[in-house]
Amino acid sequence: MAALTTSVFAGVGKAAIAQPRAPTSVRALGRSFGLRCQVRAPRLYATCVRSSLETEKKGDPTTPDYRVFFNHKSTTVSPWHNIPLHAGDGLYNFVAEIPKQTSAKFEVATAEPRTPIKQDIKKGKLRFYPYNIDWNYGLLPQTWEDPAHTNRDTNAAGDNDPVDVVEIGSASAETGGVYKVKVLGVYAMIDDGELDWKVIAIRADDPKADSVNDIEDVEREFPGELQKVYEWFRDYKIPDGKPANAFGFDNKAQNRAFALDVIEETHRFWLDLVSGKRENTEDLSLF
C-alpha cells in the first residue's frame, strides 16, 4: 500500500468537501479547495504538501453497493477533484481503477458525492469486460473531457469523464492506488461518437521508465504493445454485439507532446467546470 501513503495530495481542508462557488481567479479556486500550495495560473499543480492518503472499502464487493472511498486525516475526499494532476518533475498522478489482468469494470463515480470508485452496472448487473485488460487502467485527476467541446481533429465531443490512462508497466496496481507516471503518448478513441482519450503512460518506478520518454520508445522497449492496446480497445465491445470502436489520426498513437497538450486542455475544461465558468449541466459531483 506504499503508493497510498506517499501520494501528493491537495484539498485537505473543510473547503475540500464543500461545493465550490465560482471563484473569480485561479488563485481563488485554489483557496476554495483548501489547496495548501503555491498556485500558478492557470494550473493547480505547483508545490503542494505531501500527505497521507488512505482508501476505505465499504460494502460487499460482489454487490452494486461496493465503494472505494479516499480519506485524508479522517476527511473523505474526491480522487477526481482533490488529488492534483501534476506530481512534480514532469510526472502526473494516476488513479488506478482497474488492475492489470482483471476484468471488473471499476470507475470513479463522477455523479456521486466524493466521487468514490465503484463497479459499473449494465442491465442491473455488475459489469465485467469480456476478457482481462492487460494493463493497469485508470484516470488523470483534475481533467475532464467536456461533452460541449468538439475536437476539430476528430470531429467528436468529449465523453464527460476524466481522461483515461493505460499504464503499461510491469507491476500490478491496486484499485484506488495513486501512482506517479510518465506520459508517453495518447490514442484518440471514439466510442459511440464520443471522444475518449487513452493516455499511454508508465509508472515512474518501473524498471523501464528511464528508457521510455516518448511514443517511439514504447515500440523499442515494448515491441507490439501499442498495437495490442489499440486492438484491445477497438474490439472489447464486439463480444457484446456492438461495433468496434473507432480511432482518430489513422489509428495511430500520438506522441508525448501531443498528449501533454490534450492533458492541459482537459485540465482547463475541469477548471472551468469546478469554478463555475462552465455550467454543470451534466449533474456531476463537484466535491
Secondary structure, DSSP 8 states (H G I E B T S, - for coil): -HHHHS-B----SGGGGS-----SSHHHHHHHTT--B---TT-S-SSB-B---EEEEES-TTSTT-EEEEEETTEEE-TTTSS-SEEETTEEEEEEEE-TTEEE-EEE-TTSTT--EEE-EETTEE-EEEEEESSEEEEETT----TT-EETTTTEEE-SS-EEEEE--SS---TT-EEEEEEEEEEEEEETTEEEEEEEEEETTSTTGGG--SHHHHHHHSTTHHHHHHHHHHHTTGGGT----EESGGG--B-HHHHHHHHHHHHHHHHHHHHTSS--TT-----
